[in-house]
Amino acid sequence: MNWRKSTYSDGGEGDTCVEIAPLPTRIAVRDSKAPTRATLSFPTPAFTALIDHLKEHPWSEARLPG
C-alpha cells in the first residue's frame, strides 16, 4: 500500500497523526505511531464525506457540550 501522511503533521517528531492509503474502493487508515498494528478501512464515499465535513466544520472551532 502507498501510505501518505497529512502535510499538517508537523508537530512533535512528525509521527503524531494518521496516515491514509487509497485502495480500489476503500480508504485505509492507520496510526503513524504504530504502523504495523491494525488498520481501519472505510468505503471511499464515506471517507470523502467525513473529510468534507471536517473541512467545513474544523474540530478546533467545534463547540463541545458540557
SVG drawing of the C-alpha trace seen along z (x, -y; Angstrom):
<svg xmlns="http://www.w3.org/2000/svg" viewBox="-24 -28 35 33">
<polyline fill="none" stroke="black" stroke-width="0.4" points="0.0,0.0 1.1,-3.5 0.7,-5.3 0.8,-9.1 0.7,-11.5 -1.1,-14.8 1.0,-17.9 -0.4,-19.3 1.5,-16.8 4.5,-18.9 4.1,-18.7 6.5,-16.7 8.5,-14.2 6.2,-14.3 4.7,-11.0 1.6,-12.2 -1.1,-11.7 -2.9,-9.2 -1.8,-8.0 -4.1,-7.0 -3.7,-4.7 -6.2,-4.5 -7.5,-1.1 -9.6,-0.3 -13.0,-1.0 -11.9,-1.9 -9.5,-4.2 -7.3,-2.5 -6.3,-4.5 -3.6,-3.7 -1.8,-5.3 1.5,-6.7 3.0,-6.0 2.2,-2.3 2.2,-1.5 2.5,2.3 -0.6,2.5 -4.2,2.9 -5.7,0.6 -9.2,-0.6 -10.8,-0.9 -13.8,-2.9 -15.8,-3.0 -14.3,-5.8 -17.6,-7.8 -17.9,-7.7 -14.3,-8.8 -14.7,-11.6 -17.9,-12.8 -16.0,-12.8 -13.2,-14.8 -15.6,-17.3 -17.4,-17.7 -14.2,-18.3 -13.2,-20.9 -16.5,-22.6 -16.6,-22.3 -13.0,-22.2 -12.5,-20.5 -10.8,-23.5 -14.0,-25.5 -16.3,-22.8 -18.5,-23.6 -18.3,-20.6 -21.2,-20.0 -20.6,-20.5"/>
</svg>
